[in-house]
Amino acid sequence: MDLERVTVRLEPADPGVDWKAWLINTEEIEPYDIYSGILKMEVTADMVPTGHGPDRRKVIGRCELWLVLREKMRHEGFELQVDRISETASWLSEEIFTTNGNFRSREFGSTTGKVFGLDLEKGDMIWLENIWVGKEYRNHGIAKKMLRHAHDTIQAEVDSCFIITYPKPLPGETDHEASRKEGYEGVLGPFQKMGFRRIGTSAYFLYAPGSLPSSSFNCAPLI
């Protein structure tokens, strides 16, 4: 499949929000408002199926992201903000970062704050809540294209940022009788193929596509 035919777009989940203006306005808030530091974003991938006109574009992929202004949560707010996103995001303030959003570098054997070349001591966070690609369009690089677009577009508007996630299967993608552990392990390959690497021995993965060869994984075609 020709990836050039696939169009990807990053937009706020709320169409009434101008996310770039939101970034600017949030920076002007003093003191920091702990309820204004996260924004839900969506990336969609669509294309025109062969034999159809341009008015018949079809959505073939989507991912749900949260932009978390971690740099503004150094003294308050980080724990409360990630709690508002989801259960797996809420655990970040216990396992990867402190309640203030500082990276627990010593617990992960880092003396510089860097993991796979990315500095987790600074920068804003992009939380990937879920990602999906239609079954007939998988294994063509669409998920990678959506992630690159999201990262590069947001990176252009902030000082620095990184993407972190807790890999989990989408509803209906796994056997109902499979245990939670089996379901989690079943999606690790696809996330590694996209460029995610596990942070220490935690359940969280960091988007670091330049740090590993994708060919070294035998990945199930989930995304």
C-alpha positions as CSV (number, residue, x, y, z in Angstrom):
1,M,0.0,0.0,0.0
2,D,1.3,3.5,-0.9
3,L,1.6,5.5,2.3
4,E,1.6,8.7,0.2
5,R,-2.1,8.1,-0.3
6,V,-2.7,8.2,3.5
7,T,-3.5,11.6,5.0
8,V,-2.9,12.1,8.8
9,R,-4.3,15.0,10.9
10,L,-3.8,16.0,14.5
11,E,-6.7,17.9,16.0
12,P,-8.2,18.6,19.5
13,A,-10.9,16.1,20.5
14,D,-13.1,19.2,21.1
15,P,-13.4,20.9,17.7
16,G,-14.0,24.2,19.4
17,V,-10.5,24.3,20.9
18,D,-7.6,26.0,19.2
19,W,-4.8,24.0,20.7
20,K,-2.0,26.3,19.7
21,A,-3.9,29.2,21.3
22,W,-4.4,27.0,24.3
23,L,-0.7,26.5,24.7
24,I,-0.1,30.2,24.6
25,N,-2.9,31.1,27.0
26,T,-1.8,28.4,29.5
27,E,1.7,29.8,29.5
28,E,0.2,33.2,30.6
29,I,-1.6,31.7,33.6
30,E,-0.1,32.8,37.0
31,P,-0.3,31.1,39.3
32,Y,-0.6,27.9,37.4
33,D,-4.2,26.5,37.1
34,I,-3.9,22.8,37.8
35,Y,-7.1,22.2,35.8
36,S,-5.8,23.6,32.6
37,G,-2.7,21.6,31.9
38,I,-4.0,18.7,29.8
39,L,-5.7,18.6,26.4
40,K,-7.2,15.6,24.6
41,M,-6.0,15.3,21.0
42,E,-6.8,12.9,18.2
43,V,-4.8,11.8,15.2
44,T,-6.8,10.3,12.2
45,A,-5.5,8.6,9.2
46,D,-7.7,8.4,6.1
47,M,-7.4,7.6,2.4
48,V,-9.5,7.3,-0.7
49,P,-10.1,3.6,-1.5
50,T,-9.1,2.4,-5.0
51,G,-11.9,3.1,-7.5
52,H,-13.6,5.8,-5.4
53,G,-13.7,9.6,-5.8
54,P,-12.1,12.1,-3.3
55,D,-15.4,12.6,-1.6
56,R,-15.3,9.0,-0.4
57,R,-12.4,9.2,2.0
58,K,-12.3,6.5,4.6
59,V,-10.9,6.6,8.1
60,I,-8.4,3.7,8.4
61,G,-6.6,4.7,11.6
62,R,-7.0,6.7,14.8
63,C,-5.1,7.4,18.0
64,E,-6.1,9.2,21.2
65,L,-3.5,11.4,22.8
66,W,-3.3,13.7,25.8
67,L,-0.9,16.7,25.8
68,V,0.3,17.1,29.3
69,L,2.1,20.3,30.2
70,R,4.4,18.6,32.7
71,E,6.8,21.6,32.9
72,K,4.1,23.6,34.6
73,M,3.4,20.9,37.2
74,R,6.7,20.8,39.1
75,H,5.2,21.9,42.4
76,E,1.6,20.9,42.1
77,G,-0.8,19.4,39.6
78,F,0.9,16.5,37.9
79,E,-0.7,13.8,40.0
80,L,-4.1,15.4,39.7
81,Q,-3.9,15.9,36.0
82,V,-2.9,12.3,35.0
83,D,-5.6,11.0,37.4
84,R,-8.1,12.7,35.1
85,I,-6.9,10.9,32.0
86,S,-7.2,7.2,32.8
87,E,-6.3,4.6,35.4
88,T,-3.1,3.5,33.5
89,A,-2.1,7.2,33.1
90,S,-2.7,7.8,36.9
91,W,0.0,5.2,37.8
92,L,2.6,7.4,36.1
93,S,2.8,9.6,39.2
94,E,3.8,6.5,41.3
95,E,6.0,4.5,38.9
96,I,7.8,6.8,36.5
97,F,7.5,10.3,37.9
98,T,6.9,11.8,41.3
99,T,3.6,13.4,42.2
100,N,5.2,16.7,41.1
101,G,6.1,15.3,37.7
102,N,9.8,14.8,38.2
103,F,11.4,11.7,36.6
104,R,12.5,9.0,39.1
105,S,15.8,8.7,37.4
106,R,17.7,6.9,40.1
107,E,15.1,4.2,40.3
108,F,15.8,3.5,36.6
109,G,19.6,3.6,36.8
110,S,19.9,7.0,35.1
111,T,22.3,9.6,36.4
112,T,21.5,12.1,33.6
113,G,17.7,11.8,33.4
114,K,18.0,10.4,29.9
115,V,16.4,7.2,28.7
116,F,17.2,5.9,25.2
117,G,18.7,9.3,24.5
118,L,15.6,11.3,25.6
119,D,15.7,13.6,28.5
120,L,12.8,12.8,30.8
121,E,13.9,15.4,33.3
122,K,12.5,18.1,31.2
123,G,9.9,18.6,28.5
124,D,6.1,18.2,28.2
125,M,4.5,14.7,27.9
126,I,2.3,13.2,25.2
127,W,0.3,10.4,26.7
128,L,-0.8,7.8,24.1
129,E,-4.1,6.4,25.5
130,N,-4.9,4.1,22.5
131,I,-4.1,3.5,18.8
132,W,-6.0,1.7,16.2
133,V,-5.6,0.8,12.5
134,G,-8.2,-1.1,10.5
135,K,-7.3,-4.8,10.1
136,E,-7.0,-4.7,6.4
137,Y,-4.6,-1.8,6.5
138,R,-2.2,-3.1,9.2
139,N,1.5,-3.7,8.8
140,H,1.9,-0.9,6.3
141,G,3.4,1.8,8.6
142,I,0.2,3.7,9.2
143,A,0.6,3.6,13.0
144,K,4.1,4.9,12.7
145,K,3.0,7.7,10.4
146,M,0.4,8.8,12.9
147,L,2.9,8.8,15.8
148,R,5.5,10.7,13.8
149,H,3.0,13.3,12.8
150,A,1.7,13.8,16.3
151,H,5.2,14.1,17.8
152,D,6.7,16.3,15.2
153,T,3.6,18.7,15.1
154,I,3.6,19.1,18.9
155,Q,7.4,19.3,19.1
156,A,7.3,22.3,16.8
157,E,5.1,24.2,19.3
158,V,6.8,23.4,22.6
159,D,10.4,23.4,23.9
160,S,10.6,19.6,24.0
161,C,8.3,16.7,24.4
162,F,8.2,12.9,24.5
163,I,5.5,10.2,24.0
164,I,4.9,7.6,26.7
165,T,2.3,4.8,26.8
166,Y,1.0,1.7,28.6
167,P,0.5,-0.9,25.9
168,K,-2.9,-2.5,26.1
169,P,-5.2,-4.2,23.6
170,L,-8.2,-2.5,22.2
171,P,-11.6,-3.9,23.3
172,G,-12.5,-6.9,21.1
173,E,-8.9,-7.5,20.0
174,T,-8.1,-10.3,22.5
175,D,-9.6,-13.5,23.7
176,H,-12.1,-12.8,26.6
177,E,-10.6,-15.8,28.5
178,A,-7.1,-14.5,28.3
179,S,-5.7,-13.1,31.5
180,R,-4.8,-9.4,31.9
181,K,-1.1,-10.3,31.8
182,E,-1.5,-12.4,28.6
183,G,-3.4,-9.5,26.9
184,Y,-0.7,-7.1,27.9
185,E,2.1,-9.3,26.6
186,G,0.3,-9.9,23.4
187,V,0.5,-6.3,22.3
188,L,4.2,-5.6,23.3
189,G,5.5,-6.7,19.9
190,P,3.4,-4.3,17.8
191,F,4.3,-1.4,20.1
192,Q,8.0,-2.2,19.9
193,K,7.7,-2.4,16.1
194,M,6.3,1.2,16.2
195,G,9.4,2.4,18.0
196,F,8.4,2.1,21.7
197,R,10.9,0.8,24.3
198,R,10.2,-0.4,27.8
199,I,11.3,2.0,30.6
200,G,13.4,-0.2,32.9
201,T,11.3,-3.1,34.2
202,S,8.1,-1.0,34.4
203,A,4.9,-1.5,32.3
204,Y,5.5,1.8,30.5
205,F,7.1,2.4,27.1
206,L,8.8,5.4,25.7
207,Y,8.6,6.4,22.0
208,A,12.2,6.2,20.8
209,P,12.1,5.0,17.2
210,G,15.7,5.7,16.5
211,S,17.0,3.5,19.3
212,L,16.1,0.0,18.0
213,P,15.9,-1.9,14.8
214,S,12.2,-2.8,14.1
215,S,13.3,-6.0,12.3
216,S,14.4,-7.5,15.6
217,F,10.8,-8.2,16.7
218,N,8.4,-10.8,15.6
219,C,5.2,-8.8,15.9
220,A,1.6,-9.8,15.8
221,P,-0.5,-7.7,13.4
222,L,-2.6,-5.8,16.0
223,I,-1.9,-2.2,14.9
